[in-house]
Amino acid sequence: MVLGLTHILCFGAGYSGSLLWNYLSGVPLHRGHPRNLVCGVAFGVVGYYFQSKLEEKEKIRMFQLEEYVRTHPEDFPPIERKKWGEVFQKWKTPFRPDCD
């Protein structure tokens, strides 16, 4: 499992949410470290779950798109390949009149 930005942000949201709970309850912020960590890890796991679901939906969408392109070649003709000589125009030397 690779930690991505989503997982870190969700962990931070859970941890800071627990700290906010302490602040609003009037409890010192340094109290309840285990609860802070548990909330952070729980939110990180939820973030991982949502990220994996988003990636799965993206894979399904890309598969369907590629399958459609493969089964409908009349709508997607192959691109004609060109050489660099066909892309660029012929070079013309610039005209510089004698300035003497």
MMTF fields as JSON, N, C-alpha, C and O atoms, coordinates in Angstrom:
{
  "mmtfVersion": "1.0.0",
  "mmtfProducer": "UNKNOWN",
  "numBonds": 399,
  "numAtoms": 400,
  "numGroups": 100,
  "numChains": 1,
  "numModels": 1,
  "chainsPerModel": [1],
  "groupsPerChain": [100],
  "chainIdList": ["A"],
  "bondAtomList": [4, 2, 8, 6, 12, 10, 16, 14, 20, 18, 24, 22, 28, 26, 32, 30, 36, 34, 40, 38, 44, 42, 48, 46, 52, 50, 56, 54, 60, 58, 64, 62, 68, 66, 72, 70, 76, 74, 80, 78, 84, 82, 88, 86, 92, 90, 96, 94, 100, 98, 104, 102, 108, 106, 112, 110, 116, 114, 120, 118, 124, 122, 128, 126, 132, 130, 136, 134, 140, 138, 144, 142, 148, 146, 152, 150, 156, 154, 160, 158, 164, 162, 168, 166, 172, 170, 176, 174, 180, 178, 184, 182, 188, 186, 192, 190, 196, 194, 200, 198, 204, 202, 208, 206, 212, 210, 216, 214, 220, 218, 224, 222, 228, 226, 232, 230, 236, 234, 240, 238, 244, 242, 248, 246, 252, 250, 256, 254, 260, 258, 264, 262, 268, 266, 272, 270, 276, 274, 280, 278, 284, 282, 288, 286, 292, 290, 296, 294, 300, 298, 304, 302, 308, 306, 312, 310, 316, 314, 320, 318, 324, 322, 328, 326, 332, 330, 336, 334, 340, 338, 344, 342, 348, 346, 352, 350, 356, 354, 360, 358, 364, 362, 368, 366, 372, 370, 376, 374, 380, 378, 384, 382, 388, 386, 392, 390, 396, 394],
  "bondOrderList": [1, 1, 1, 1, 1, 1, 1, 1, 1, 1, 1, 1, 1, 1, 1, 1, 1, 1, 1, 1, 1, 1, 1, 1, 1, 1, 1, 1, 1, 1, 1, 1, 1, 1, 1, 1, 1, 1, 1, 1, 1, 1, 1, 1, 1, 1, 1, 1, 1, 1, 1, 1, 1, 1, 1, 1, 1, 1, 1, 1, 1, 1, 1, 1, 1, 1, 1, 1, 1, 1, 1, 1, 1, 1, 1, 1, 1, 1, 1, 1, 1, 1, 1, 1, 1, 1, 1, 1, 1, 1, 1, 1, 1, 1, 1, 1, 1, 1, 1],
  "groupList": [{"groupName": "MET", "atomNameList": ["N", "CA", "C", "O"], "elementList": ["N", "C", "C", "O"], "formalChargeList": [0, 0, 0, 0], "bondAtomList": [1, 0, 2, 1, 3, 2], "bondOrderList": [1, 1, 2], "singleLetterCode": "M", "chemCompType": "L-PEPTIDE LINKING"}, {"groupName": "VAL", "atomNameList": ["N", "CA", "C", "O"], "elementList": ["N", "C", "C", "O"], "formalChargeList": [0, 0, 0, 0], "bondAtomList": [1, 0, 2, 1, 3, 2], "bondOrderList": [1, 1, 2], "singleLetterCode": "V", "chemCompType": "L-PEPTIDE LINKING"}, {"groupName": "LEU", "atomNameList": ["N", "CA", "C", "O"], "elementList": ["N", "C", "C", "O"], "formalChargeList": [0, 0, 0, 0], "bondAtomList": [1, 0, 2, 1, 3, 2], "bondOrderList": [1, 1, 2], "singleLetterCode": "L", "chemCompType": "L-PEPTIDE LINKING"}, {"groupName": "GLY", "atomNameList": ["N", "CA", "C", "O"], "elementList": ["N", "C", "C", "O"], "formalChargeList": [0, 0, 0, 0], "bondAtomList": [1, 0, 2, 1, 3, 2], "bondOrderList": [1, 1, 2], "singleLetterCode": "G", "chemCompType": "PEPTIDE LINKING"}, {"groupName": "THR", "atomNameList": ["N", "CA", "C", "O"], "elementList": ["N", "C", "C", "O"], "formalChargeList": [0, 0, 0, 0], "bondAtomList": [1, 0, 2, 1, 3, 2], "bondOrderList": [1, 1, 2], "singleLetterCode": "T", "chemCompType": "L-PEPTIDE LINKING"}, {"groupName": "HIS", "atomNameList": ["N", "CA", "C", "O"], "elementList": ["N", "C", "C", "O"], "formalChargeList": [0, 0, 0, 0], "bondAtomList": [1, 0, 2, 1, 3, 2], "bondOrderList": [1, 1, 2], "singleLetterCode": "H", "chemCompType": "L-PEPTIDE LINKING"}, {"groupName": "ILE", "atomNameList": ["N", "CA", "C", "O"], "elementList": ["N", "C", "C", "O"], "formalChargeList": [0, 0, 0, 0], "bondAtomList": [1, 0, 2, 1, 3, 2], "bondOrderList": [1, 1, 2], "singleLetterCode": "I", "chemCompType": "L-PEPTIDE LINKING"}, {"groupName": "CYS", "atomNameList": ["N", "CA", "C", "O"], "elementList": ["N", "C", "C", "O"], "formalChargeList": [0, 0, 0, 0], "bondAtomList": [1, 0, 2, 1, 3, 2], "bondOrderList": [1, 1, 2], "singleLetterCode": "C", "chemCompType": "L-PEPTIDE LINKING"}, {"groupName": "PHE", "atomNameList": ["N", "CA", "C", "O"], "elementList": ["N", "C", "C", "O"], "formalChargeList": [0, 0, 0, 0], "bondAtomList": [1, 0, 2, 1, 3, 2], "bondOrderList": [1, 1, 2], "singleLetterCode": "F", "chemCompType": "L-PEPTIDE LINKING"}, {"groupName": "ALA", "atomNameList": ["N", "CA", "C", "O"], "elementList": ["N", "C", "C", "O"], "formalChargeList": [0, 0, 0, 0], "bondAtomList": [1, 0, 2, 1, 3, 2], "bondOrderList": [1, 1, 2], "singleLetterCode": "A", "chemCompType": "L-PEPTIDE LINKING"}, {"groupName": "TYR", "atomNameList": ["N", "CA", "C", "O"], "elementList": ["N", "C", "C", "O"], "formalChargeList": [0, 0, 0, 0], "bondAtomList": [1, 0, 2, 1, 3, 2], "bondOrderList": [1, 1, 2], "singleLetterCode": "Y", "chemCompType": "L-PEPTIDE LINKING"}, {"groupName": "SER", "atomNameList": ["N", "CA", "C", "O"], "elementList": ["N", "C", "C", "O"], "formalChargeList": [0, 0, 0, 0], "bondAtomList": [1, 0, 2, 1, 3, 2], "bondOrderList": [1, 1, 2], "singleLetterCode": "S", "chemCompType": "L-PEPTIDE LINKING"}, {"groupName": "TRP", "atomNameList": ["N", "CA", "C", "O"], "elementList": ["N", "C", "C", "O"], "formalChargeList": [0, 0, 0, 0], "bondAtomList": [1, 0, 2, 1, 3, 2], "bondOrderList": [1, 1, 2], "singleLetterCode": "W", "chemCompType": "L-PEPTIDE LINKING"}, {"groupName": "ASN", "atomNameList": ["N", "CA", "C", "O"], "elementList": ["N", "C", "C", "O"], "formalChargeList": [0, 0, 0, 0], "bondAtomList": [1, 0, 2, 1, 3, 2], "bondOrderList": [1, 1, 2], "singleLetterCode": "N", "chemCompType": "L-PEPTIDE LINKING"}, {"groupName": "PRO", "atomNameList": ["N", "CA", "C", "O"], "elementList": ["N", "C", "C", "O"], "formalChargeList": [0, 0, 0, 0], "bondAtomList": [1, 0, 2, 1, 3, 2], "bondOrderList": [1, 1, 2], "singleLetterCode": "P", "chemCompType": "L-PEPTIDE LINKING"}, {"groupName": "ARG", "atomNameList": ["N", "CA", "C", "O"], "elementList": ["N", "C", "C", "O"], "formalChargeList": [0, 0, 0, 0], "bondAtomList": [1, 0, 2, 1, 3, 2], "bondOrderList": [1, 1, 2], "singleLetterCode": "R", "chemCompType": "L-PEPTIDE LINKING"}, {"groupName": "GLN", "atomNameList": ["N", "CA", "C", "O"], "elementList": ["N", "C", "C", "O"], "formalChargeList": [0, 0, 0, 0], "bondAtomList": [1, 0, 2, 1, 3, 2], "bondOrderList": [1, 1, 2], "singleLetterCode": "Q", "chemCompType": "L-PEPTIDE LINKING"}, {"groupName": "LYS", "atomNameList": ["N", "CA", "C", "O"], "elementList": ["N", "C", "C", "O"], "formalChargeList": [0, 0, 0, 0], "bondAtomList": [1, 0, 2, 1, 3, 2], "bondOrderList": [1, 1, 2], "singleLetterCode": "K", "chemCompType": "L-PEPTIDE LINKING"}, {"groupName": "GLU", "atomNameList": ["N", "CA", "C", "O"], "elementList": ["N", "C", "C", "O"], "formalChargeList": [0, 0, 0, 0], "bondAtomList": [1, 0, 2, 1, 3, 2], "bondOrderList": [1, 1, 2], "singleLetterCode": "E", "chemCompType": "L-PEPTIDE LINKING"}, {"groupName": "ASP", "atomNameList": ["N", "CA", "C", "O"], "elementList": ["N", "C", "C", "O"], "formalChargeList": [0, 0, 0, 0], "bondAtomList": [1, 0, 2, 1, 3, 2], "bondOrderList": [1, 1, 2], "singleLetterCode": "D", "chemCompType": "L-PEPTIDE LINKING"}],
  "groupTypeList": [0, 1, 2, 3, 2, 4, 5, 6, 2, 7, 8, 3, 9, 3, 10, 11, 3, 11, 2, 2, 12, 13, 10, 2, 11, 3, 1, 14, 2, 5, 15, 3, 5, 14, 15, 13, 2, 1, 7, 3, 1, 9, 8, 3, 1, 1, 3, 10, 10, 8, 16, 11, 17, 2, 18, 18, 17, 18, 17, 6, 15, 0, 8, 16, 2, 18, 18, 10, 1, 15, 4, 5, 14, 18, 19, 8, 14, 14, 6, 18, 15, 17, 17, 12, 3, 18, 1, 8, 16, 17, 12, 17, 4, 14, 8, 15, 14, 19, 7, 19],
  "groupIdList": [1, 2, 3, 4, 5, 6, 7, 8, 9, 10, 11, 12, 13, 14, 15, 16, 17, 18, 19, 20, 21, 22, 23, 24, 25, 26, 27, 28, 29, 30, 31, 32, 33, 34, 35, 36, 37, 38, 39, 40, 41, 42, 43, 44, 45, 46, 47, 48, 49, 50, 51, 52, 53, 54, 55, 56, 57, 58, 59, 60, 61, 62, 63, 64, 65, 66, 67, 68, 69, 70, 71, 72, 73, 74, 75, 76, 77, 78, 79, 80, 81, 82, 83, 84, 85, 86, 87, 88, 89, 90, 91, 92, 93, 94, 95, 96, 97, 98, 99, 100],
  "secStructList": [7, 7, 7, 7, 2, 2, 2, 2, 2, 2, 2, 2, 2, 2, 2, 2, 2, 2, 2, 2, 2, 2, 2, 2, 2, 6, 7, 7, 6, 6, 1, 7, 2, 2, 2, 2, 2, 2, 2, 2, 2, 2, 2, 2, 2, 2, 2, 2, 2, 2, 2, 2, 2, 2, 2, 2, 2, 2, 2, 2, 2, 2, 2, 2, 2, 2, 2, 2, 2, 2, 2, 7, 6, 6, 6, 1, 7, 7, 7, 7, 7, 7, 7, 2, 2, 2, 2, 1, 7, 7, 7, 7, 7, 7, 7, 7, 7, 7, 7, 7],
  "xCoordList": [0.849, 0.0, 0.891, 1.76, 0.677, 1.437, 0.57, -0.597, 1.16, 0.405, 0.365, 1.402, -0.834, -1.004, -1.481, -1.656, -1.684, -2.12, -3.494, -3.762, -4.362, -5.703, -5.639, -6.357, -4.784, -4.68, -4.133, -4.617, -3.129, -2.525, -3.514, -3.601, -4.258, -5.251, -6.366, -6.821, -6.802, -7.857, -7.343, -8.071, -6.089, -5.506, -5.444, -5.8, -4.996, -4.919, -6.289, -6.429, -7.3, -8.655, -9.163, -9.777, -8.911, -9.351, -8.624, -9.241, -7.31, -6.505, -6.899, -7.098, -7.011, -7.371, -8.826, -9.168, -9.685, -11.068, -11.134, -11.937, -10.284, -10.228, -9.672, -10.141, -8.67, -8.143, -9.2, -9.3, -9.978, -11.055, -12.095, -12.636, -12.369, -13.305, -12.788, -13.549, -11.491, -10.896, -11.042, -11.394, -10.778, -10.837, -12.254, -12.461, -13.223, -14.604, -15.16, -16.073, -14.624, -15.082, -14.417, -14.813, -13.421, -12.715, -11.64, -11.106, -11.318, -10.287, -8.953, -8.937, -7.834, -6.541, -6.257, -6.635, -5.589, -5.371, -4.479, -4.602, -3.579, -2.658, -3.295, -2.626, -4.544, -5.237, -5.806, -6.217, -5.827, -6.484, -5.675, -6.234, -4.356, -3.54, -3.993, -4.025, -4.346, -4.8, -6.047, -6.161, -6.979, -8.183, -7.832, -8.409, -6.891, -6.479, -5.904, -6.242, -5.035, -4.436, -5.463, -5.425, -6.374, -7.405, -8.288, -8.626, -8.666, -9.482, -8.705, -9.265, -7.426, -6.617, -6.502, -6.657, -6.227, -6.099, -7.442, -7.489, -8.524, -9.849, -10.173, -10.654, -9.915, -10.179, -9.232, -9.628, -7.985, -7.055, -7.537, -7.406, -8.097, -8.637, -9.841, -9.992, -10.682, -11.837, -11.353, -11.91, -10.318, -9.747, -9.179, -9.343, -8.506, -7.969, -9.094, -8.974, -10.186, -11.33, -11.925, -12.171, -12.158, -12.737, -11.785, -12.223, -10.494, -9.525, -9.507, -9.439, -9.568, -9.568, -10.847, -10.805, -11.973, -13.221, -13.159, -13.63, -12.58, -12.445, -11.535, -11.832, -10.426, -9.533, -10.211, -10.012, -11.012, -11.726, -12.736, -12.855, -13.456, -14.411, -13.691, -14.191, -12.52, -11.756, -11.254, -11.253, -10.83, -10.385, -11.534, -11.353, -12.713, -13.883, -14.251, -14.565, -14.215, -14.553, -13.564, -13.965, -12.266, -11.261, -11.384, -11.186, -11.713, -11.909, -13.078, -12.978, -14.19, -15.355, -15.059, -15.51, -14.304, -13.951, -13.055, -13.29, -12.028, -11.141, -11.874, -11.602, -12.788, -13.572, -14.461, -14.601, -15.059, -15.903, -15.08, -15.502, -13.912, -13.05, -12.609, -12.544, -12.305, -11.855, -12.973, -12.709, -14.221, -15.323, -15.997, -16.84, -15.657, -16.236, -15.128, -14.906, -14.439, -13.323, -13.788, -13.011, -15.053, -15.531, -15.657, -15.562, -15.868, -15.953, -14.577, -14.439, -13.571, -12.235, -11.22, -10.577, -11.068, -10.113, -8.684, -8.402, -7.794, -6.407, -5.774, -6.089, -4.896, -4.218, -3.092, -2.298, -3.036, -1.984, -0.686, -0.642, 0.355, 1.653, 2.356, 2.317, 2.997, 3.733, 5.192, 5.539, 6.035, 7.442, 7.679, 6.865, 8.799, 9.086, 9.206, 8.879, 9.657, 9.783, 8.43, 8.348, 7.375, 6.035, 5.412, 4.509, 5.882, 5.301, 5.846, 5.087, 7.17, 7.806, 7.749, 7.717, 7.737, 7.783, 9.239, 10.164, 9.415, 10.765, 11.383, 10.708, 12.683, 13.379, 13.773, 14.381, 13.408, 13.78, 14.722, 14.438, 15.834, 16.779, 16.164, 15.539, 16.336, 15.727, 16.398, 17.6, 15.595, 16.088, 16.625, 15.895, 17.9, 18.513, 19.172, 20.228, 18.538, 19.145, 20.433, 20.633, 21.272, 22.553, 22.265, 21.642, 22.699, 22.395, 23.476, 23.423, 24.466, 25.563, 25.14, 25.948],
  "yCoordList": [-1.177, 0.0, 1.236, 1.383, 2.104, 3.336, 4.463, 4.603, 5.262, 6.38, 7.504, 7.992, 7.906, 9.008, 10.238, 10.221, 11.286, 12.537, 12.394, 13.005, 11.597, 11.394, 10.741, 11.142, 9.739, 9.038, 9.962, 9.961, 10.746, 11.649, 12.733, 13.086, 13.26, 14.293, 13.736, 14.407, 12.518, 11.909, 11.621, 11.823, 11.149, 10.93, 12.247, 12.306, 13.3, 14.614, 15.135, 15.776, 14.867, 15.306, 14.582, 15.199, 13.275, 12.524, 12.964, 13.141, 13.142, 13.55, 14.948, 15.176, 15.888, 17.254, 17.341, 18.204, 16.457, 16.432, 16.02, 16.55, 15.071, 14.655, 15.778, 15.986, 16.499, 17.649, 18.746, 19.388, 18.953, 19.945, 19.541, 20.387, 18.247, 17.748, 18.078, 18.515, 17.868, 18.22, 19.706, 20.1, 20.524, 21.98, 22.444, 23.265, 21.917, 22.348, 21.812, 22.408, 20.697, 20.128, 20.796, 20.567, 21.609, 22.258, 21.397, 21.728, 20.297, 19.387, 19.847, 20.306, 19.738, 20.101, 19.27, 18.102, 19.9, 19.242, 18.013, 17.089, 17.99, 16.869, 15.629, 14.606, 15.698, 14.536, 13.671, 14.185, 12.382, 11.47, 11.155, 11.073, 10.974, 10.63, 9.348, 9.306, 8.301, 7.089, 7.346, 6.84, 8.127, 8.425, 9.237, 9.015, 10.179, 10.972, 10.072, 10.21, 9.154, 8.252, 7.303, 7.027, 6.807, 5.9, 6.632, 6.081, 7.865, 8.644, 8.914, 8.835, 9.229, 9.471, 8.236, 8.312, 7.083, 5.844, 5.452, 4.993, 5.632, 5.285, 6.135, 5.615, 7.43, 8.293, 7.954, 8.041, 7.567, 7.152, 5.916, 5.816, 4.965, 3.745, 4.081, 3.534, 4.971, 5.403, 6.092, 5.871, 6.928, 7.573, 6.571, 6.726, 5.537, 4.484, 3.755, 3.451, 3.473, 2.778, 3.606, 3.084, 4.902, 5.742, 5.911, 5.934, 6.028, 6.151, 4.897, 4.987, 3.725, 2.48, 2.354, 1.861, 2.788, 2.75, 3.699, 3.36, 4.888, 5.828, 5.268, 5.406, 4.636, 4.037, 2.899, 2.737, 2.109, 1.008, 1.529, 0.975, 2.589, 3.172, 3.748, 3.648, 4.35, 4.908, 3.801, 3.973, 2.673, 1.542, 0.99, 0.67, 0.877, 0.375, 1.33, 0.893, 2.631, 3.627, 3.579, 3.632, 3.479, 3.414, 2.13, 2.149, 1.003, -0.25, -0.129, -0.555, 0.448, 0.6, 1.52, 1.271, 2.577, 3.502, 2.825, 2.953, 2.104, 1.41, 0.308, 0.081, -0.367, -1.419, -0.814, -1.39, 0.337, 0.999, 1.422, 1.233, 1.991, 2.418, 1.208, 1.281, 0.097, -1.104, -1.726, -2.229, -1.703, -2.355, -1.451, -1.925, -0.178, 0.746, 1.426, 2.627, 0.69, 1.304, 2.326, 3.193, 2.238, 3.214, 4.61, 5.599, 4.709, 6.015, 6.585, 7.791, 5.732, 6.149, 5.638, 4.613, 6.354, 5.892, 6.021, 6.879, 5.164, 5.269, 6.572, 7.085, 7.088, 8.345, 8.06, 7.139, 8.868, 8.694, 9.248, 10.362, 8.46, 8.882, 9.732, 9.432, 10.792, 11.684, 11.713, 11.502, 11.979, 12.17, 13.645, 14.505, 13.916, 15.301, 16.188, 17.374, 15.643, 16.433, 16.894, 17.925, 16.155, 16.551, 17.561, 18.305, 17.592, 18.493, 19.906, 20.874, 20.029, 21.345, 21.872, 21.111, 23.192, 23.828, 23.949, 23.845, 24.17, 24.339, 25.606, 26.621, 25.528, 26.672, 27.638, 27.259, 28.91, 29.956, 30.894, 31.348, 31.178, 32.092, 33.48, 33.908, 34.194, 35.52, 36.508, 36.434, 37.429, 38.452, 39.601, 40.212, 39.89, 41.003, 41.938, 41.636, 43.043, 43.97, 44.557, 44.62, 44.972, 45.55, 46.887, 47.762, 47.054, 48.26, 49.298, 50.259, 49.167, 50.137, 51.417, 52.339],
  "zCoordList": [0.0, 0.0, 0.0, 0.86, -0.949, -1.049, -0.509, -0.878, 0.369, 0.922, -0.09, -0.54, -0.438, -1.355, -0.606, 0.613, -1.35, -0.753, -0.113, 0.921, -0.716, -0.172, 1.203, 2.118, 1.348, 2.629, 3.707, 4.839, 3.355, 4.333, 4.743, 5.919, 3.774, 4.094, 4.977, 5.904, 4.692, 5.514, 6.928, 7.9, 7.053, 8.371, 9.127, 10.304, 8.461, 9.099, 9.497, 10.538, 8.682, 9.021, 10.261, 11.131, 10.348, 11.523, 12.778, 13.828, 12.673, 13.828, 14.296, 15.489, 13.343, 13.725, 14.181, 14.99, 13.671, 14.154, 15.614, 16.382, 15.995, 17.389, 18.268, 19.387, 17.756, 18.498, 18.639, 19.684, 17.591, 17.652, 18.69, 19.402, 18.769, 19.793, 21.19, 22.053, 21.407, 22.7, 22.973, 24.085, 21.984, 22.159, 22.472, 23.365, 21.737, 21.959, 23.274, 23.845, 23.76, 25.027, 26.222, 27.365, 25.966, 27.058, 27.677, 28.736, 27.028, 27.507, 26.905, 25.763, 27.634, 27.041, 25.784, 25.691, 24.831, 23.54, 23.645, 22.84, 24.632, 24.74, 25.366, 25.511, 25.73, 26.305, 25.185, 24.145, 25.395, 24.455, 23.222, 22.129, 23.364, 22.191, 21.503, 20.273, 22.248, 21.538, 20.699, 19.583, 21.23, 20.454, 19.212, 18.147, 19.336, 18.18, 17.091, 15.916, 17.492, 16.508, 15.898, 14.699, 16.722, 16.2, 15.201, 14.153, 15.511, 14.569, 13.279, 12.185, 13.409, 12.212, 11.349, 10.13, 11.974, 11.214, 10.589, 9.448, 11.335, 10.8, 9.574, 8.568, 9.654, 8.507, 7.354, 6.192, 7.657, 6.613, 5.891, 4.671, 6.635, 6.018, 5.14, 4.048, 5.617, 4.805, 3.531, 2.456, 3.646, 2.469, 1.489, 0.279, 1.996, 1.146, 0.422, -0.764, 1.128, 0.531, -0.609, -1.696, -0.358, -1.396, -2.58, -3.731, -2.302, -3.387, -4.245, -5.471, -3.613, -4.395, -5.22, -6.347, -4.681, -5.452, -6.645, -7.731, -6.452, -7.563, -8.654, -9.841, -8.26, -9.241, -9.984, -11.188, -9.276, -9.916, -10.943, -12.036, -10.593, -11.538, -12.749, -13.87, -12.538, -13.645, -14.573, -15.792, -14.014, -14.835, -15.667, -16.842, -15.069, -15.803, -16.926, -18.034, -16.652, -17.662, -18.828, -19.991, -18.508, -19.564, -20.381, -21.596, -19.72, -20.443, -21.409, -22.559, -20.951, -21.814, -22.987, -24.105, -22.737, -23.81, -24.843, -26.045, -24.386, -25.312, -26.071, -27.25, -25.415, -26.078, -27.16, -28.239, -26.884, -27.878, -29.087, -30.227, -28.84, -29.95, -30.76, -31.988, -30.097, -30.799, -31.633, -32.725, -31.142, -31.857, -32.883, -33.646, -32.925, -33.909, -34.706, -34.546, -35.55, -36.29, -37.321, -37.72, -37.76, -38.748, -38.149, -38.876, -36.845, -36.198, -35.846, -35.642, -35.776, -35.384, -36.39, -36.161, -37.518, -38.531, -37.993, -37.157, -38.482, -38.008, -38.469, -39.543, -37.663, -37.973, -38.958, -38.767, -40.015, -41.006, -40.438, -39.917, -40.548, -40.027, -41.072, -42.265, -40.608, -41.503, -41.093, -39.931, -42.074, -41.791, -41.48, -41.818, -40.836, -40.476, -41.713, -41.655, -42.799, -44.023, -44.543, -45.211, -44.251, -44.682, -43.732, -44.117, -42.511, -41.517, -41.671, -41.629, -41.85, -41.944, -43.36, -44.326, -43.465, -44.772, -45.212, -44.406, -46.509, -47.032, -46.452, -46.276, -46.158, -45.585, -46.686, -47.687, -46.474, -47.416, -46.692, -45.583, -47.322, -46.672, -46.634, -47.604, -45.517, -45.417, -46.369, -46.624, -46.884, -47.802, -46.971, -46.189, -47.145, -46.414, -47.437, -47.991, -47.66, -48.632, -48.055, -46.842, -48.954, -48.529, -47.847, -48.45, -46.625, -45.854, -45.916, -45.148, -46.792, -46.845, -47.42, -47.534]
}
